[in-house]
Amino acid sequence: MSEVSPVIVTDEDHVRVLTFNRPESRNAFDRSLYSATAEALRNAALDDDVTVVVLTGSGSAFSAGQDLKEMAALVSGSTGSDAAKGFRGFMDALCEFDKPLLAAVNGVAVGLGFTMLAHCDIVIMSEQARMRVPFAELGVPAEAASSYLFPARMGAQRAAEILFTGRWVSAAEAVDLGIALRVVAADVLMTETLDLARTMSAGSPLALRSIKTLMHAHEAPFVAAARTREDEAYARLLGSDANVAALDRFESTGRT
């Protein structure tokens, strides 16, 4: 029996779709998904036949964020540092990706599933999608430069409310917050996202890459600095009493 890939890669009309493929865990990121997604982004960046990339999820979720079982293993010391390296490798590939990057958010987006959207150029959301970042509940800091990008996208007070409370954000509110471009019916999400991606891919690939680089040049050093601060805070808090207790509560209630 062939091994199931954690990322499904499909191409059409110079558009590459990367589908997170761990539906049994709501596409939560473990070492395999971090590695596969980072590799897929780097391969797409190097492939001259790929002009635009779309991220989406299989099943009912976009991504439930960090795999909590793997986080618990990190806390207990039963796994090495590969998981942390996997996250950093994924974030490096995401931040370095210099082609237009779209997200078709098909369902729940929790933690990293939410924060990665601030790195996408355009986000289209299913009306069924909703998002949250339960960092305080898990006893960990903000991640993926969300401590910088959320205030930059949403405004300081709205970002503070979402980061501090971890409340659910609807698809419609994501548009109001500047995280998403628009909300569409679930059954046309991929059609509308791919139509937009194909329209974009008709342009000059070099011009598109140049435009994206110019658009993000001003914030790149701030994103890098935020990632460093967040990684340092994560190292301090992971395994703390608050973090261990929070993981126990999440596991007992089954919440993501």
BADREN-566247 format. One record per residue: x, y negated, z negated of N, C-alpha, C in turn; residue number from 1; residue in one letter. Coordinates in steps of 0.001 Angstrom, whole numbers, padded with zeros to 6 digits. Each point is the difference from the previous one (the first is absolute). Example, Ala and Ser with C-alpha at 12.3 -4.5 7.8 and 13.67 -1.06 7.14 Angstrom:
    n.c1    n.c2    n.c3   ca.c1   ca.c2   ca.c3    c.c1    c.c2    c.c3 marro sevex
  013190  005690 -007800 -000890 -001190  000000  000900 -001200  000000     1     A
 -000350 -001050  000720  000820 -001190 -000060 -000770 -001090 -000730     2     S
***
This chain:
    n.c1    n.c2    n.c3   ca.c1   ca.c2   ca.c3    c.c1    c.c2    c.c3 marro sevex
  000852  001195  000000 -000852 -001195  000000  000887 -001243  000000     1     M
 -000279 -000921  000928  000814 -001199  000099 -000322 -000947 -001148     2     S
  001014 -000737 -000432 -000159 -000937 -001109 -000767 -001230  000465     3     E
 -000929 -000465 -000819 -000797 -001177  000329  000831 -001246 -000256     4     V
  000067 -000885  000982  000788 -001220 -000143 -000726 -000995 -000894     5     S
  000727 -000680 -000909 -000633 -001013 -000841 -000385 -001271  000764     6     P
  000504 -000152  001219 -000381 -001129  000852 -000294  000529  001403     7     V
 -001179 -000316  000519 -000360  000371  001368  000351 -001172  000915     8     I
  000738  000276  001056  000441 -001040  000931 -000673  000214  001343     9     V
 -000720 -001021  000478 -000648  000073  001310  000292 -001276  000779    10     T
  000115  000128  001323  000317 -001127  000880 -001058 -000162  001081    11     D
 -000294 -001265  000304 -000891 -000309  001116  000220 -001445  000425    12     E
  000319 -000200  001273  000138 -001350  000558  000938 -000880 -000819    13     D
  001178  000517 -000313  001030 -000742 -000732 -000389 -000316 -001442    14     H
 -001047  000652 -000498 -000420 -000146 -001399  000245  001329 -000708    15     V
  000700 -000048 -001114  000247  001205 -000792 -000824 -000072 -001287    16     R
 -000741  001059 -000253 -000794  000096 -001223  000690  000962 -000961    17     V
  000245 -000472 -001208  000573  000826 -001063 -001099  000241 -001036    18     L
 -000403  001258 -000138 -001091  000355 -000905  000539  000736 -001217    19     T
 -000165 -000591 -001177  000397  000677 -001227 -000840  001271 -000126    20     F
  000666  001137 -000233 -000694  001278  000137  000160  000884 -001237    21     N
 -000440 -000545 -001138 -000108  000805 -001220 -001422 -000159 -000556    22     R
 -001001  000374  000785 -001386 -000277 -000409 -000396  000670 -001305    23     P
  000646  001121 -000329 -000339  000695 -001236  000366 -000827 -001235    24     E
  000933 -000954  000154  000388 -000888 -001102 -000338 -001454  000325    25     S
 -000939 -000174  000907 -000428 -001335  000438  001190 -000801  000530    26     R
  000882  000704  000689  001176 -000600  000639  000893 -000742 -000998    27     N
  000100  000556 -001204  000934 -000545 -000989  001426  000234  000475    28     A
  000871 -000951 -000298  001380  000072  000457  000859  000818 -000952    29     F
  000503  001129  000497  001039  000754 -000683  001270 -000113  000825    30     D
  001039  000722 -000387  001278 -000115  000712 -000141  000324  001483    31     R
 -000817  001006  000320 -000133  000398  001399 -000669 -001090  000832    32     S
 -001028 -000646 -000546 -000689 -001040  000758  000838 -001268  000094    33     L
  000711 -000348 -001084  000920 -001135  000085  001006  000223  001127    34     Y
  000640  001153 -000011  001050  000294  000969 -000546  000040  001423    35     S
 -001129  000670  000182 -000556  000149  001339 -000463 -001342  000562    36     A
 -000596 -000844 -000848 -000470 -001296  000485  001169 -000918  000328    37     T
  001030  000015 -000846  001187 -000815  000284  000639  000430  001314    38     A
  000128  001308  000194  000581  000504  001247 -000863 -000374  001198    39     E
 -001321  000097 -000158 -000897 -000328  001108  000079 -001479  000364    40     A
  000109 -000874 -000995  000136 -001427  000279  001322 -000296  000705    41     L
  001064  000631 -000463  001303 -000251  000631  000021  000544  001430    42     R
 -000595  001153  000212 -000065  000549  001355 -000816 -000906  000918    43     N
 -001093 -000522 -000507 -000824 -000904  000811  000748 -001289  000328    44     A
  000787 -000482 -000952  000776 -001218  000239  001029  000198  001099    45     A
  000535  001220  000114  001043  000295  000988 -000546  000437  001352    46     L
 -001277  000343  000060 -000602  000527  001224 -000483 -001152  000873    47     D
  000644 -000196  001150 -000353 -001107  000879 -001389  000141  000609    48     D
 -000568  001192 -000062 -001338  000206  000553 -001088 -000362 -000996    49     D
  000385 -000294 -001245 -000963 -000370 -001041  000067 -001510 -000219    50     V
 -001143 -000656  000176 -000055 -001449 -000169 -000688 -000401 -001293    51     T
 -001034  000735 -000379 -000798 -000308 -001193 -000208  001288 -000786    52     V
 -000027 -000103 -001326 -000245  001160 -000860 -001218 -000260 -000877    53     V
 -000798  001045 -000173 -001186 -000052 -000861  000156  001029 -001108    54     V
 -000248 -000415 -001247 -000018  000904 -001146 -001442  000305 -000387    55     L
 -000301  001264 -000299 -001312  000358 -000511  000131  001265 -000827    56     T
 -001110  000442 -000592  000029  001183 -000846 -000942  001071  000499    57     G
  000303  001248 -000319 -000888  001100  000339 -001012  000210 -001119    58     S
 -001134  000588  000336 -001009  000251 -001013 -000704 -001271 -000442    59     G
 -000361 -000064 -001272 -000825 -001089 -000513  000797 -001153 -000583    60     S
  001320  000104 -000043  000831 -001033 -000630  001045 -000536  000970    61     A
  000354 -001265 -000207  001184 -000550  000673  001221  000526 -000738    62     F
  000139 -000348 -001268  001023  000592 -000859 -000314 -000312 -001455    63     S
  000146  001027 -000844 -000200 -000159 -001438  001264 -000487 -000697    64     A
  001024 -000393  000768  001213 -000557 -000592  000986  001066 -000427    65     G
  000761 -000290 -001037  001001  000929 -000514 -000675  001265 -000528    66     Q
  000556  001153  000360 -000483  001274 -000522  000243  000044 -001512    67     D
 -001075  000056 -000785  000142 -000080 -001457  000688  001225 -000581    68     L
 -000140  001152  000645  000709  001187 -000474  001504 -000203  000139    69     K
  000401 -000624  001093  001428 -000257  000193  000486 -001069 -000976    70     E
 -000838 -001009 -000265  000379 -001008 -000981  000172  000636 -001376    71     M
 -000910  000917 -000344  000112  000685 -001288  001274  000828 -000082    72     A
  000387  000615  001126  001237  000776  000033  001216 -000899 -000191    73     A
 -000056 -001207  000579  001088 -000959 -000199  000105 -000393 -001473    74     L
 -001163 -000235 -000620 -000021 -000385 -001407  000594  001105 -000875    75     V
 -000352  001250  000314  000456  001122 -000820  001443  000388  000274    76     S
  000546 -000507  001114  001362  000348  000367  000106  001321  000724    77     G
 -001158  000571  000402  000020  001294  000676  000265 -000094  001489    78     S
  000156 -001203  000516  000387 -000191  001395  001101 -001047  000042    79     T
  000773  000025  001041  001129 -000918  000104 -000409 -001367  000496    80     G
  000959 -000745  000521 -000255 -001367  000439 -000463 -000067  001443    81     S
 -000224  001161  000642 -000385 -000005  001409 -001307 -000739  000234    82     D
 -000944  000119 -000959 -001283 -000673  000168  000188 -001511  000035    83     A
  000813 -000529 -000901  000268 -001437 -000006  000704 -000419  001284    84     A
  000936  000829  000458  000676 -000304  001265 -000987  000041  001159    85     K
 -000958  000931 -000080 -001002  000104  001054 -000828 -001260  000105    86     G
 -000404 -000548 -001151 -000756 -001247  000003  000832 -001133  000590    87     F
  001240 -000116 -000442  000856 -001080  000514  000259  000164  001495    88     R
  000203  001233  000443  000222  000233  001428 -001210 -000377  000823    89     G
 -001182  000345 -000497 -001229 -000383  000688 -000126 -001516  000061    90     F
  000257 -000670 -001134 -000123 -001455 -000030  001031 -000664  000904    91     M
  001207  000539  000055  001012 -000542  000918 -000502  000082  001441    92     D
 -000539  001165  000380 -000481  000180  001369 -001176 -000925  000290    93     A
 -000886 -000182 -000987 -001159 -000872  000189  000428 -001455  000149    94     L
  000915 -000452 -000869  000440 -001396  000053  000847 -000299  001232    95     C
  000714  000991  000486  000870 -000200  001159 -000738  000175  001324    96     E
 -001207  000526 -000033 -000721  000298  001245 -000337 -001301  000721    97     F
  000501 -000164  001223 -000099 -001285  000686 -000920  000016  001209    98     D
 -000892  000985  000075 -001045  000017  001026 -001348 -000266 -000681    99     K
 -001000 -000447  000766 -001312 -000223 -000624 -000500  001256 -000710   100     P
 -000443 -000182 -001243 -000451  001115 -000831 -001423 -000279 -000461   101     L
 -000914  000876  000388 -001398 -000122 -000370 -000367  001105 -000987   102     L
 -001023 -000246 -000793 -000529  001035 -000887 -001490  000125  000243   103     A
 -000464  001225  000160 -001427  000309  000078 -000353  000685 -001315   104     A
 -000564 -000757 -000924 -000236  000497 -001359 -001351  000713 -000021   105     V
  000058  001315 -000003 -001188  000826  000176 -000711  000357 -001294   106     N
  000646 -000237 -001147 -000608  000373 -001273  000724 -000659 -001136   107     G
 -000003  000645 -001172  000612 -000615 -001175  001495 -000232  000221   108     V
  000468 -001111 -000531  001417 -000368  000063  000398 -000427 -001406   109     A
  000762  000848 -000678  000347 -000225 -001399  001508 -000163 -000129   110     V
  000447 -000895 -000875  001431 -000169 -000225  000722 -000337  001289   111     G
  000943  000840  000371  000766 -000226  001224 -000900 -000053  001226   112     L
 -001123  000722 -000027 -000943 -000076  001110 -000523 -001405  000216   113     G
 -000064 -000777 -001088 -000415 -001398  000060  001196 -000894  000285   114     F
  001086  000156 -000763  001113 -000953  000111  000685  000045  001359   115     T
  000010  001165  000652  000651  000050  001321 -000731 -000848  001027   116     M
 -001291 -000267 -000238 -000776 -000781  000963  000517 -001427  000121   117     L
  000612 -000522 -001064  000562 -001352  000054  001202 -000070  000937   118     A
  000546  001164  000402  001120  000046  000940 -000471  000218  001438   119     H
 -001278  000249  000189 -000530  000237  001345 -000383 -001323  000644   120     C
  000139 -000061  001310 -000305 -001241  000707 -001500 -000237  000120   121     D
 -000741  001072  000218 -001458 -000099  000095 -000603  001228 -000676   122     I
 -001029 -000236 -000812 -000697  001077 -000704 -001476 -000037  000378   123     V
 -000503  001125  000494 -001419  000162  000295 -000544  001003 -001006   124     I
 -001117 -000339 -000635 -000518  000841 -001064 -001360  000575  000333   125     M
 -000170  001281 -000311 -001325  000599  000037 -000858 -000626 -001081   126     S
 -001285 -000122  000274 -000917 -000537 -001005 -000045  000886 -001238   127     E
  000457  001247  000122  000015  000930 -001125  001278 -000104 -000836   128     Q
  000974 -000755  000473  001289 -000076 -000691 -000097 -000882 -001242   129     A
  000815  000312 -000989  000152 -000838 -001179  001391  000249 -000567   130     R
  000476 -000949 -000818  001400  000022 -000398  000148 -000409 -001459   131     M
  001079  000479 -000609  000367 -000474 -001332  001468  000310 -000257   132     R
  000578 -000712 -000982  001391  000242 -000409  000026  000200 -001517   133     V
 -000068  001246 -000485 -000102  000271 -001434  001342  000019 -000722   134     P
  000874 -000959  000312  001348  000027 -000561 -000004 -000149 -001518   135     F
 -000773 -000961 -000508 -000033 -000214 -001443 -000551  001230 -000716   136     A
 -000991  000649  000599 -000567  001215 -000590  001024  001126 -000043   137     E
  000887  000034  000987  001022  001045  000063  001255 -000362 -000791   138     L
  000053 -001214 -000504  001169 -000412 -000768  001225 -000250  000851   139     G
 -000220 -000423  001262  001115 -000285  000907 -000187 -001402  000583   140     V
  001071 -000590  000557 -000115 -001339  000573 -000559  000039  001412   141     P
 -000187 -001182  000555 -000366 -000111  001411  001104  000598  000856   142     A
 -000352  000378  001232  000937  000684  000893 -000118 -000573  001407   143     E
  000925  000441  000863 -000050 -000323  001435 -000049 -001498  000258   144     A
  000648 -000771 -000874  000056 -001469  000105 -001365 -000643 -000166   145     A
 -000968  000739 -000592 -001326 -000591 -000197  000026 -001138 -001009   146     S
  000995 -000024 -000891  000113 -001117 -000942  000272 -001314  000724   147     S
  000541  000067  001205  000189 -001185  000839 -001073 -000109  001081   148     Y
 -000270  001107  000708 -000882 -000054  001165 -001464 -000207 -000365   149     L
 -000463  000559 -001114 -001402 -000211 -000366 -000283 -001477 -000290   150     F
  000805 -000677 -000834 -000238 -001440 -000169  000139 -000780  001311   151     P
  000953  000420  000851  000188 -000704  001267 -001209  000164  000918   152     A
 -000615  001179 -000009 -001139  000266  000883 -001315 -000504 -000611   153     R
 -000160  000178 -001315 -001298 -000214 -000643 -000109 -001310 -000763   154     M
  001141 -000546 -000416  000007 -001081 -000978  000312  000576 -001365   155     G
  000627 -000777 -000846  000542  000503 -001263 -001077  000545 -000937   156     A
 -001112 -000708 -000162 -000981  000427 -000984 -000756  001258  000442   157     Q
 -000352  000077  001258 -000703  001193  000462  000930  001215 -000031   158     R
  001270 -000208  000353  000960  001104 -000084  000185  000444 -001442   159     A
  000067 -000960 -000919  000171  000338 -001408 -001168  000835 -000498   160     A
 -001211 -000382  000353 -001165  000766 -000446  000063  001440  000503   161     E
  000325  000165  001265  000021  001342  000597  001141  000837 -000572   162     I
  001179 -000599 -000176  001143  000745 -000538 -000167  000299 -001482   163     L
 -000580 -000930 -000752 -000131  000199 -001441 -001134  000967 -000362   164     F
 -001113 -000075  000733 -001175  000809 -000373 -000075  001335  000732   165     T
  000573  000085  001187 -000089  001229  000777 -001401  000298  000491   166     G
 -000858 -001005  000092 -001384  000224  000417 -000082  000358  001483   167     R
 -001131  000580  000367 -000221  000352  001399 -000246 -001254  000838   168     W
  000546  000004  001209 -000193 -001071  000978 -000726  000604  001197   169     V
 -001105 -000592  000387 -000760  000514  001142  000676 -000386  001314   170     S
 -000433  000638  001075  000535 -000331  001321 -000283 -001449  000346   171     A
 -001212 -000456 -000286 -000353 -001379  000316  000858 -000981 -000798   172     A
  000258  000305 -001270  000827 -000889 -000809  001438 -000004  000496   173     E
  000475  001141  000519  001368  000062  000535  000185 -001000  001129   174     A
 -001047 -000200  000793  000055 -001013  001058  000087 -001387 -000622   175     V
 -000840 -000262 -000993  000003 -001300 -000670  001340 -000291 -000660   176     D
  000675  001057 -000471  001288 -000165 -000681  001172 -000168  000964   177     L
 -000234  000196  001289  001081 -000128  000966  000806  001276  000190   178     G
 -000480  001126 -000547  000682  001283  000171 -000422  000674  001291   179     I
 -001257 -000188  000404 -000531  000649  001207 -000538 -001052  000965   180     A
 -000029  000376  001279 -000524 -000903  001029 -001509  000084  000081   181     L
 -000523  001243  000001 -001448  000162  000080 -000418  001385 -000467   182     R
 -001306  000134 -000219 -000618  001260 -000403 -000873  000493  001146   183     V
  000068  001301  000267 -000815  000589  001066 -000675  001260 -000538   184     V
 -000985  000481  000733 -000671  001240 -000373  001001  001147  000052   185     A
 -000172  000960 -000893  000954  001108 -000105  000161  000755  001303   186     A
 -001105  000165  000751  000075  000826  001208  000675 -000680  001179   187     D
  000306 -001298 -000127  000703 -000693  001087  001348 -000540 -000453   188     V
  000436  000369 -001213  001254 -000542 -000536  001173  000250  000935   189     L
  000230  001241  000377  001160  000309  000838 -000168 -000563  001398   190     M
 -001207  000025  000538 -000228 -000554  001338  000358 -001473  000043   191     T
 -000484 -000761 -000972  000266 -001436 -000003  001466 -000306 -000291   192     E
  000598  000769 -000895  001414 -000223 -000310  000867  000317  001213   193     T
 -000281  001104  000660  000795  000380  001172 -000238 -000953  001167   194     L
 -001207 -000501  000158 -000253 -000993  001052  000874 -001234 -000219   195     D
  000069 -000458 -001257  000840 -001160 -000311  001467  000326  000226   196     L
  000429  001192 -000431  001398  000397  000171  000373  000073  001475   197     A
 -000894  000535  000824  000286  000091  001443  000061 -001383  000637   198     R
 -000863 -000900 -000432  000054 -001371  000506  001348 -000633 -000325   199     T
  000466  000205 -001221  001299 -000525 -000396  001132  000638  000786   200     M
 -000106  001311  000239  001085  000719  000674  000149 -000382  001459   201     S
 -000975 -000728  000539  000115 -000461  001389  001002 -001147  000124   202     A
  000373 -000599 -001123  000974 -001075  000030  001425  000513  000108   203     G
  000932 -000908  000129  001416  000356  000081  000469  000582 -001330   204     S
  000536  001219 -000003  000487  000588 -001258  001058 -000852 -000684   205     P
  000909 -000566  000785  001045 -000832 -000591 -000583 -001265 -000621   206     L
 -000982 -000592  000694 -000632 -001204 -000533 -000757  000308 -001285   207     A
 -000695  001133 -000028 -000747  000380 -001193  000931  000181 -001198   208     L
  001125  000665  000230  000961  000211 -001092  000576 -001335 -000461   209     R
  000285 -000880  000952  000544 -001308 -000351 -001011 -000810 -000809   210     S
 -001261  000028  000419 -001049 -000738 -000715 -000117  000508 -001433   211     I
 -000021  001331 -000161 -000126  000552 -001353  001196 -000396 -000862   212     K
  001188  000108  000544  001201 -000363 -000755 -000048 -001456 -000438   213     T
 -000400 -000881  000902 -000084 -001425 -000322 -001074 -000267 -001058   214     L
 -001131  000713  000091 -001085 -000203 -000953  000408  000373 -001420   215     M
  000828  001037 -000126  000324  000518 -001330  001370 -000433 -000526   216     H
  000760 -000723  000811  001365 -000359 -000403  000029 -000798 -001298   217     A
 -000977 -000887 -000190  000029 -000876 -001175 -000240  000765 -001296   218     H
 -000780  001102  000057 -000333  000698 -001237  000866  001222 -000264   219     E
  000797  000422  000980  000797  001216 -000160  000892 -000023 -001237   220     A
  000751 -001087 -000258  000847  000013 -001207 -000806  000029 -001288   221     P
 -001194 -000594 -000008 -000846  000015 -001188 -000569  001396 -000249   222     F
 -000343  000697  001082 -000482  001377 -000120  001108  000891 -000550   223     V
  001216 -000164  000535  001126  000814 -000469  000276 -000244 -001480   224     A
 -000029 -001258 -000408  000256 -000323 -001410 -001098  000554 -000902   225     A
 -001251 -000072  000450 -001107  000532 -000788  000123  001507 -000153   226     A
  000388  000689  001070  000190  001451 -000085  001070  000360 -001026   227     R
  001090 -000746 -000016  001073  000274 -000961 -000494 -000190 -001424   228     T
 -000706 -001085 -000253 -000525 -000251 -001347 -000988  001095 -000412   229     R
 -000865  000385  000919 -000998  001032 -000305  000660  001351 -000274   230     E
  001009  000353  000796  000703  001268 -000217  000664  000027 -001377   231     D
  000580 -001118 -000395  000644 -000076 -001317 -001042  000139 -001112   232     E
 -001156 -000647  000168 -001057  000104 -001001 -000561  001418 -000057   233     A
 -000124  000630  001165 -000508  001377  000052  000934  000935 -000760   234     Y
  001303 -000176  000181  000975  000843 -000708 -000114 -000168 -001510   235     A
 -000334 -001212 -000442 -000141 -000237 -001436 -001287  000612 -000554   236     R
 -001082 -000055  000780 -001309  000394 -000513 -000330  001469  000220   237     L
  000561  000610  001052 -000308  001396  000257  000512  000862 -001153   238     L
 -000881  000790 -000573  000380  000840 -001128 -000184 -000659 -001348   239     G
 -000447 -001262  000003 -000285 -000681 -001256 -001231  000638 -000644   240     S
 -000206 -000281 -001281 -001164  000559 -000692 -001294 -000383  000704   241     D
 -000074 -001258  000449 -001219 -000463  000670 -000219  000735  001315   242     A
  001068  000225  000740 -000097  000705  001281 -000421  001449 -000198   243     N
  000605  000690 -000964 -000341  001399 -000269 -001458  000130 -000430   244     V
 -000436 -000892 -000884 -001390  000044 -000470 -000967 -000296  001139   245     A
  000368 -000944  000850 -000872 -000353  001120 -000141  001164  000978   246     A
  001097  000682  000297 -000066  001159  000894 -000879  001090 -000590   247     L
  000108  000215 -001297 -000848  000999 -000662 -001480 -000353  000156   248     D
 -000311 -001288 -000169 -001395 -000404  000130 -000502  000189  001412   249     R
  000834 -000363  001009 -000401  000166  001383 -000221  001459  000342   250     F
  000903  000878 -000473 -000130  001413  000296 -001235  000602 -000653   251     E
 -000332 -000477 -001191 -001147  000557 -000716 -001321 -000451  000581   252     S
 -000026 -001198  000593 -001239 -000506  000568 -000110  000270  001484   253     T
  001118  000369  000636 -000015  000287  001421 -000092 -001235  000871   254     G
  000299 -001189 -000575 -000112 -001230  000776  001266 -000232  000817   255     R
 -000184 -000620  001192  001105 -000476  000803 -000206 -001469  000324   256     T
***
